[in-house]
């Protein structure tokens, strides 16, 4: 991989052990996916450190103890237990205490402890063409499809990206991957999040990890409906992006979304 002077310095440990560890992990990830270089990210949504697994919490704590500090705005994904009102939900105290430890570690690193899988509703709203990283499938598909940001569905590498402000250029960070693979002809009457969830779940079983392009909505879906559509797509399939022409930047038409993609599959969605 080609690294900038700053990226090489991080890898060499010039900027401290946390950045060295993080950059080393990202370089290995990039090499695994044949990435040519890194992109600068503007936002990260990271793993909370799930209290169901002690080592998950310790992993976050150990990184924070090294002095890791996030370099970009960073939100934290949902937790296993309510860290403030756990008694009211009937969660075991041991689980809540572990999750509190993980939350404290993220706060020490400068993360925003939103503890939600929909941080965009809490104000984390990356803009068009912002490179980002995300642990959460719903965040990934919403940001790619509705906001026009660029994200893969990541694991623990998301915190490495947050600390370095870098991520390997592969997957949905490339224009070539942000193209429609399935044309979905919507012939059903849809209204509300339940209908859009049902549509997304059906299409996800057909499109898998492809990029469905929706053609035929009678009206522009609301943000809540688009959120429900994406969450269902990512549940039944492995989709990280969908395209609604006129909604998903920069695609104005169906042809814009599928142009240059060989073998686009047709899918019908009827009442």
Secondary structure as GFF3:
##gff-version 3
##sequence-region A 1 271
A	DSSP	alpha_helix	5	11	.	.	.	ID=ss1
A	DSSP	alpha_helix	17	32	.	.	.	ID=ss2
A	DSSP	beta_strand	38	40	.	.	.	ID=ss3
A	DSSP	beta_strand	43	46	.	.	.	ID=ss4
A	DSSP	alpha_helix	54	65	.	.	.	ID=ss5
A	DSSP	beta_strand	73	76	.	.	.	ID=ss6
A	DSSP	alpha_helix	86	89	.	.	.	ID=ss7
A	DSSP	alpha_helix	93	109	.	.	.	ID=ss8
A	DSSP	three_ten_helix	119	122	.	.	.	ID=ss9
A	DSSP	beta_strand	132	134	.	.	.	ID=ss10
A	DSSP	alpha_helix	137	142	.	.	.	ID=ss11
A	DSSP	pi_helix	143	147	.	.	.	ID=ss12
A	DSSP	alpha_helix	157	164	.	.	.	ID=ss13
A	DSSP	beta_strand	166	168	.	.	.	ID=ss14
A	DSSP	three_ten_helix	171	173	.	.	.	ID=ss15
A	DSSP	three_ten_helix	175	177	.	.	.	ID=ss16
A	DSSP	beta_strand	182	186	.	.	.	ID=ss17
A	DSSP	alpha_helix	193	207	.	.	.	ID=ss18
A	DSSP	beta_strand	212	215	.	.	.	ID=ss19
A	DSSP	alpha_helix	223	236	.	.	.	ID=ss20
A	DSSP	beta_strand	243	244	.	.	.	ID=ss21
A	DSSP	alpha_helix	254	258	.	.	.	ID=ss22
A	DSSP	beta_strand	265	269	.	.	.	ID=ss23
###
